[in-house]
Amino acid sequence: MQLTKMVSEHGLKAEYGLRGIRTFPWQDVVAPFGSGYCVVDPGTETLRHVNSPADEEELFVGCSGTGVVLLGDERITIGAGDQIYIPVGVEHSIVNETEEEFAFFTIWWNSECVDEYNKTHTE
């Protein structure tokens, strides 16, 4: 077991129109998924995009504040403890319409992650 404290204001970097840090996998760990901690500043919107590679799926879990996930043509408000699934091929972004930061945790997976995991765990 390993505890790693990777999330700090100083460790967050600008990417996709938000501030975030990739939290998993760790060095020397092969996992069938990746994860990150993200902060969307007040009055901003993240980059609207379709995940790449083309078979990537994603899950957002609200940590603090409130955000509006634009998922295709839908607007879905999420807050702390809420989660939303981003299906393959669906354009999405997050808008923070409040005066407070919106923080969320994201987990993503695709066949490349799973294949690499299976390759290292089926010997």
N, CA, C and O of each residue as an XYZ file, in Angstrom:
492
protein
N       0.846     -1.179      0.000
C       0.000      0.000      0.000
C       0.888      1.237      0.000
O       1.976      1.247      0.575
N       0.392      2.284     -0.663
C       1.184      3.513     -0.769
C       0.254      4.706     -0.678
O      -0.797      4.723     -1.318
N       0.625      5.697      0.105
C      -0.106      6.958      0.177
C       0.741      8.011     -0.513
O       1.913      8.194     -0.182
N       0.152      8.690     -1.457
C       0.858      9.757     -2.161
C      -0.004     11.007     -2.127
O      -1.149     10.987     -2.577
N       0.533     12.082     -1.600
C      -0.187     13.358     -1.580
C       0.315     14.190     -2.744
O       1.360     14.836     -2.666
N      -0.453     14.159     -3.829
C      -0.024     14.817     -5.055
C      -0.741     16.138     -5.295
O      -0.295     16.950     -6.106
N      -1.845     16.357     -4.597
C      -2.677     17.517     -4.897
C      -2.315     18.679     -3.982
O      -2.463     18.602     -2.763
N      -1.839     19.751     -4.594
C      -1.593     21.006     -3.894
C      -1.758     22.120     -4.909
O      -1.598     21.905     -6.110
N      -2.070     23.286     -4.435
C      -2.236     24.431     -5.337
C      -0.994     24.649     -6.199
O      -1.101     25.061     -7.354
N       0.183     24.374     -5.636
C       1.427     24.599     -6.366
C       1.646     23.560     -7.456
O       2.354     23.827     -8.427
N       1.048     22.376     -7.311
C       1.244     21.306     -8.273
C       0.290     21.344     -9.457
O       0.472     20.597    -10.419
N      -0.724     22.201     -9.403
C      -1.701     22.258    -10.484
C      -1.137     23.009    -11.681
O      -0.498     24.050    -11.532
N      -1.385     22.461    -12.880
C      -0.902     23.139    -14.082
C      -2.070     23.396    -15.027
O      -3.072     22.682    -15.000
N      -1.932     24.409    -15.850
C      -2.980     24.777    -16.804
C      -3.040     23.758    -17.930
O      -2.029     23.455    -18.564
N      -4.246     23.228    -18.172
C      -4.459     22.239    -19.218
C      -5.964     22.154    -19.470
O      -6.742     22.150    -18.516
N      -6.380     22.089    -20.696
C      -7.797     21.966    -21.063
C      -8.653     23.117    -20.535
O      -9.864     22.953    -20.385
N      -8.066     24.260    -20.253
C      -8.828     25.400    -19.758
C      -9.153     25.314    -18.280
O     -10.078     25.972    -17.805
N      -8.395     24.504    -17.547
C      -8.574     24.378    -16.101
C      -7.205     24.245    -15.469
O      -6.190     24.277    -16.166
N      -7.168     24.095    -14.143
C      -5.915     23.809    -13.444
C      -6.033     22.405    -12.887
O      -7.008     22.088    -12.206
N      -5.040     21.547    -13.171
C      -5.170     20.182    -12.715
C      -3.850     19.464    -12.580
O      -2.786     19.985    -12.913
N      -3.959     18.243    -12.077
C      -2.797     17.378    -11.944
C      -3.237     15.940    -12.184
O      -4.275     15.506    -11.685
N      -2.454     15.221    -12.937
C      -2.724     13.793    -13.153
C      -2.265     13.054    -11.900
O      -1.122     13.190    -11.464
N      -3.176     12.273    -11.333
C      -2.901     11.650    -10.039
C      -2.599     10.162    -10.115
O      -2.040      9.604     -9.170
N      -2.957      9.500    -11.219
C      -2.717      8.063    -11.330
C      -2.668      7.690    -12.793
O      -3.394      8.309    -13.571
N      -1.882      6.743    -13.231
C      -1.091      5.825    -12.424
C       0.182      6.469    -11.907
O       0.650      7.473    -12.444
N       0.732      5.883    -10.867
C       1.991      6.322    -10.301
C       3.135      5.678    -11.061
O       2.935      4.725    -11.814
N       4.318      6.197    -10.861
C       5.505      5.613    -11.482
C       5.609      4.143    -11.084
O       5.415      3.792     -9.920
N       5.911      3.305    -12.039
C       6.079      1.860    -11.848
C       4.772      1.128    -11.523
O       4.807     -0.022    -11.083
N       3.627      1.773    -11.733
C       2.330      1.134    -11.539
C       1.599      1.138    -12.875
O       1.448      2.190    -13.495
N       1.151     -0.013    -13.319
C       0.357     -0.112    -14.543
C      -1.092     -0.319    -14.114
O      -1.398     -1.273    -13.399
N      -1.980      0.567    -14.547
C      -3.387      0.499    -14.168
C      -4.251      0.552    -15.420
O      -3.816      1.072    -16.447
N      -5.472      0.020    -15.348
C      -6.357      0.068    -16.516
C      -7.104      1.389    -16.645
O      -8.091      1.477    -17.375
N      -6.641      2.409    -15.945
C      -7.287      3.720    -15.969
C      -6.275      4.795    -15.597
O      -5.189      4.495    -15.101
N      -6.643      6.047    -15.842
C      -5.876      7.190    -15.381
C      -6.802      8.074    -14.571
O      -8.022      7.929    -14.648
N      -6.236      8.992    -13.791
C      -7.083      9.882    -13.001
C      -6.413     11.235    -12.824
O      -5.214     11.395    -13.053
N      -7.219     12.204    -12.411
C      -6.700     13.536    -12.171
C      -7.610     14.344    -11.270
O      -8.799     14.056    -11.137
N      -7.032     15.354    -10.658
C      -7.760     16.309     -9.823
C      -7.752     17.632    -10.570
O      -6.699     18.081    -11.022
N      -8.929     18.269    -10.706
C      -9.058     19.452    -11.547
C      -9.814     20.561    -10.832
O     -10.689     20.300    -10.006
N      -9.465     21.806    -11.160
C     -10.145     22.973    -10.620
C     -10.536     23.882    -11.784
O      -9.700     24.254    -12.608
N     -11.820     24.232    -11.835
C     -12.334     25.168    -12.836
C     -12.579     26.490    -12.113
O     -13.380     26.554    -11.181
N     -11.891     27.535    -12.543
C     -12.004     28.835    -11.889
C     -13.362     29.487    -12.149
O     -14.016     29.193    -13.150
N     -13.785     30.379    -11.236
C     -15.061     31.070    -11.400
C     -15.144     31.793    -12.746
O     -14.178     32.411    -13.193
N     -16.302     31.705    -13.375
C     -16.538     32.429    -14.620
C     -15.796     31.901    -15.828
O     -15.647     32.623    -16.814
N     -15.322     30.656    -15.786
C     -14.578     30.107    -16.921
C     -15.225     28.828    -17.435
O     -16.077     28.231    -16.776
N     -14.801     28.425    -18.624
C     -15.236     27.158    -19.220
C     -14.004     26.402    -19.677
O     -13.063     26.988    -20.212
N     -14.018     25.095    -19.462
C     -12.924     24.266    -19.928
C     -13.009     24.104    -21.442
O     -14.014     24.452    -22.061
N     -11.958     23.580    -22.015
C     -11.915     23.327    -23.447
C     -12.996     22.325    -23.828
O     -13.051     21.231    -23.265
N     -13.846     22.682    -24.767
C     -14.883     21.756    -25.252
C     -14.199     20.801    -26.222
O     -13.578     21.232    -27.193
N     -14.318     19.484    -25.953
C     -13.571     18.509    -26.745
C     -14.239     17.141    -26.706
O     -15.127     16.883    -25.894
N     -13.789     16.275    -27.603
C     -14.125     14.856    -27.595
C     -12.863     14.136    -27.148
O     -11.774     14.435    -27.638
N     -12.996     13.195    -26.228
C     -11.816     12.500    -25.697
C     -11.043     11.777    -26.792
O     -11.601     11.329    -27.794
N      -9.739     11.681    -26.561
C      -8.851     10.966    -27.459
C      -7.940     10.107    -26.596
O      -7.382     10.602    -25.616
N      -7.776      8.838    -26.931
C      -8.194      8.154    -28.146
C      -9.718      8.018    -28.248
O     -10.452      8.243    -27.286
N     -10.159      7.643    -29.448
C     -11.579      7.652    -29.789
C     -12.428      6.722    -28.927
O     -13.644      6.897    -28.857
N     -11.811      5.731    -28.265
C     -12.600      4.803    -27.437
C     -12.529      5.142    -25.943
O     -12.878      4.313    -25.102
N     -12.080      6.356    -25.612
C     -11.926      6.726    -24.205
C     -13.258      7.130    -23.576
O     -14.047      7.873    -24.159
N     -13.480      6.613    -22.362
C     -14.628      6.969    -21.551
C     -14.109      7.680    -20.312
O     -12.926      7.575    -19.986
N     -14.994      8.414    -19.609
C     -14.527      9.221    -18.492
C     -15.632      9.374    -17.458
O     -16.819      9.310    -17.778
N     -15.219      9.578    -16.212
C     -16.146      9.816    -15.116
C     -15.672     11.039    -14.350
O     -14.502     11.122    -13.978
N     -16.573     11.995    -14.109
C     -16.275     13.160    -13.279
C     -16.973     12.962    -11.936
O     -18.131     12.549    -11.888
N     -16.261     13.260    -10.842
C     -16.844     13.210     -9.502
C     -16.630     14.581     -8.862
O     -15.491     15.004     -8.668
N     -17.714     15.270     -8.538
C     -17.620     16.591     -7.925
C     -16.995     16.521     -6.540
O     -17.344     15.654     -5.738
N     -16.068     17.439     -6.258
C     -15.416     17.500     -4.938
C     -15.885     18.702     -4.134
O     -16.204     18.567     -2.953
N     -15.931     19.880     -4.757
C     -16.392     21.084     -4.067
C     -16.884     22.104     -5.086
O     -16.459     22.100     -6.241
N     -17.779     22.972     -4.644
C     -18.346     23.964     -5.542
C     -19.392     23.352     -6.455
O     -19.873     22.242     -6.228
N     -19.734     24.112     -7.504
C     -20.757     23.693     -8.465
C     -20.273     23.989     -9.871
O     -19.698     25.044    -10.135
N     -20.512     23.043    -10.773
C     -20.177     23.230    -12.177
C     -21.321     22.762    -13.050
O     -22.184     22.002    -12.611
N     -21.319     23.218    -14.281
C     -22.303     22.776    -15.258
C     -21.545     22.018    -16.342
O     -20.711     22.588    -17.046
N     -21.844     20.731    -16.468
C     -21.215     19.914    -17.499
C     -22.040     20.062    -18.767
O     -23.242     19.795    -18.765
N     -21.402     20.484    -19.843
C     -22.033     20.525    -21.157
C     -21.686     19.200    -21.809
O     -20.530     18.955    -22.155
N     -22.679     18.350    -21.977
C     -22.497     16.993    -22.481
C     -23.339     16.866    -23.739
O     -24.546     16.635    -23.671
N     -22.684     17.020    -24.900
C     -23.442     17.112    -26.144
C     -24.306     18.369    -26.074
O     -23.783     19.470    -25.897
N     -25.625     18.216    -26.212
C     -26.553     19.353    -26.127
C     -27.142     19.534    -24.728
O     -27.956     20.434    -24.519
N     -26.745     18.698    -23.772
C     -27.298     18.763    -22.422
C     -26.463     19.664    -21.518
O     -25.252     19.800    -21.694
N     -27.140     20.277    -20.542
C     -26.501     21.041    -19.461
C     -26.858     20.344    -18.163
O     -28.031     20.263    -17.800
N     -25.842     19.834    -17.455
C     -26.092     19.069    -16.245
C     -25.287     19.693    -15.101
O     -24.058     19.740    -15.155
N     -25.980     20.166    -14.074
C     -25.320     20.776    -12.923
C     -24.833     19.678    -11.982
O     -25.586     18.768    -11.633
N     -23.548     19.773    -11.568
C     -23.013     18.820    -10.604
C     -22.311     19.570     -9.474
O     -21.791     20.670     -9.656
N     -22.315     18.939     -8.306
C     -21.657     19.496     -7.135
C     -20.927     18.396     -6.388
O     -20.740     17.296     -6.907
N     -20.519     18.698     -5.177
C     -19.773     17.742     -4.361
C     -20.565     16.452     -4.196
O     -21.735     16.471     -3.814
N     -19.907     15.327     -4.490
C     -20.530     14.021     -4.339
C     -21.293     13.537     -5.555
O     -21.655     12.363     -5.623
N     -21.544     14.407     -6.513
C     -22.222     13.999     -7.747
C     -21.206     13.416     -8.710
O     -20.023     13.753     -8.663
N     -21.678     12.539     -9.582
C     -20.795     12.018    -10.619
C     -21.533     11.989    -11.946
O     -22.756     11.859    -11.994
N     -20.769     12.113    -13.016
C     -21.342     12.089    -14.355
C     -20.409     11.309    -15.269
O     -19.190     11.477    -15.231
N     -20.997     10.466    -16.078
C     -20.270      9.609    -17.008
C     -20.205     10.302    -18.369
O     -21.213     10.807    -18.863
N     -19.016     10.322    -18.970
C     -18.801     10.899    -20.292
C     -18.618      9.743    -21.267
O     -17.568      9.101    -21.266
N     -19.633      9.463    -22.109
C     -19.525      8.336    -23.039
C     -18.518      8.592    -24.162
O     -18.108      9.727    -24.403
N     -18.138      7.531    -24.830
C     -17.251      7.596    -25.986
C     -17.841      8.545    -27.033
O     -19.030      8.476    -27.344
N     -17.000      9.428    -27.572
C     -17.371     10.256    -28.707
C     -18.285     11.430    -28.435
O     -18.761     12.060    -29.379
N     -18.553     11.750    -27.158
C     -19.458     12.859    -26.846
C     -18.644     14.100    -26.475
O     -17.803     14.065    -25.576
N     -18.910     15.179    -27.178
C     -18.234     16.439    -26.887
C     -18.688     16.947    -25.520
O     -19.866     16.857    -25.175
N     -17.729     17.488    -24.738
C     -18.059     17.942    -23.398
C     -17.117     19.040    -22.921
O     -16.013     19.213    -23.438
N     -17.585     19.772    -21.926
C     -16.791     20.770    -21.217
C     -17.481     21.040    -19.889
O     -18.559     20.511    -19.620
N     -16.853     21.866    -19.061
C     -17.451     22.260    -17.783
C     -17.413     23.774    -17.687
O     -16.392     24.406    -17.959
N     -18.543     24.343    -17.297
C     -18.655     25.782    -17.097
C     -18.826     26.037    -15.605
O     -19.626     25.378    -14.940
N     -18.075     26.989    -15.091
C     -18.261     27.421    -13.705
C     -18.928     28.787    -13.739
O     -18.285     29.796    -14.029
N     -20.222     28.810    -13.440
C     -21.003     30.049    -13.481
C     -21.095     30.716    -12.117
O     -21.861     31.663    -11.938
N     -20.321     30.228    -11.154
C     -20.383     30.760     -9.792
C     -19.173     31.645     -9.511
O     -18.334     31.882    -10.379
N     -19.111     32.126     -8.270
C     -17.974     32.944     -7.847
C     -16.979     32.141     -7.017
O     -16.048     32.706     -6.443
N     -17.173     30.822     -6.951
C     -16.265     29.943     -6.220
C     -15.650     28.920     -7.173
O     -16.235     28.615     -8.212
N     -14.490     28.394     -6.832
C     -13.870     27.345     -7.639
C     -14.751     26.101     -7.652
O     -15.440     25.805     -6.676
N     -14.719     25.384     -8.759
C     -15.347     24.071     -8.831
C     -14.235     23.039     -8.969
O     -13.463     23.084     -9.927
N     -14.147     22.110     -8.019
C     -13.122     21.072     -8.054
C     -13.786     19.725     -8.310
O     -14.854     19.429     -7.774
N     -13.132     18.914     -9.140
C     -13.642     17.583     -9.411
C     -12.487     16.615     -9.639
O     -11.360     17.011     -9.937
N     -12.804     15.355     -9.488
C     -11.863     14.274     -9.722
C     -12.315     13.564    -10.987
O     -13.509     13.322    -11.164
N     -11.389     13.227    -11.864
C     -11.737     12.545    -13.109
C     -10.995     11.220    -13.228
O      -9.831     11.098    -12.844
N     -11.695     10.241    -13.766
C     -11.118      8.924    -14.039
C     -11.422      8.609    -15.498
O     -12.561      8.760    -15.939
N     -10.417      8.172    -16.251
C     -10.639      7.836    -17.652
C     -10.019      6.478    -17.964
O      -9.083      6.039    -17.296
N     -10.557      5.822    -18.988
C     -10.061      4.515    -19.406
C     -10.328      4.337    -20.890
O     -11.248      4.932    -21.450
N      -9.502      3.502    -21.516
C      -9.649      3.181    -22.934
C      -8.980      1.829    -23.171
O      -8.353      1.275    -22.267
N      -9.113      1.308    -24.370
C      -8.582     -0.035    -24.644
C      -7.066     -0.092    -24.479
O      -6.539     -1.125    -24.065
N      -6.360      0.975    -24.788
C      -4.904      0.978    -24.621
C      -4.521      0.785    -23.156
O      -3.627     -0.004    -22.850
N      -5.191      1.499    -22.249
C      -4.935      1.336    -20.807
C      -5.216     -0.094    -20.367
O      -4.421     -0.701    -19.648
N      -6.349     -0.625    -20.801
C      -6.752     -1.977    -20.410
C      -5.804     -3.022    -20.994
O      -5.413     -3.961    -20.300
N      -5.437     -2.866    -22.257
C      -4.520     -3.816    -22.893
C      -3.169     -3.835    -22.186
O      -2.608     -4.905    -21.947
N      -2.648     -2.668    -21.855
C      -1.357     -2.591    -21.161
C      -1.456     -3.248    -19.788
O      -0.547     -3.964    -19.368
N      -2.557     -3.003    -19.096
C      -2.775     -3.620    -17.796
C      -2.832     -5.138    -17.914
O      -2.166     -5.853    -17.165
N      -3.628     -5.620    -18.857
C      -3.770     -7.060    -19.054
C      -2.437     -7.716    -19.423
O      -2.145     -8.829    -18.987
N      -1.642     -7.025    -20.220
C      -0.345     -7.561    -20.637
C       0.574     -7.773    -19.438
O       1.321     -8.751    -19.397
N       0.529     -6.882    -18.477
C       1.431     -6.976    -17.325
C       0.859     -7.824    -16.189
O       1.583     -8.168    -15.254
N      -0.426     -8.164    -16.257
C      -1.053     -8.899    -15.159
C      -1.564    -10.286    -15.537
O      -2.289    -10.906    -14.759
N      -1.202    -10.778    -16.706
C      -1.682    -12.097    -17.120
C      -0.520    -13.019    -17.500
O      -0.583    -13.727    -18.505
N       0.500    -13.001    -16.718
C       1.652    -13.859    -16.999
C       1.667    -15.062    -16.103
O       2.568    -15.894    -16.202
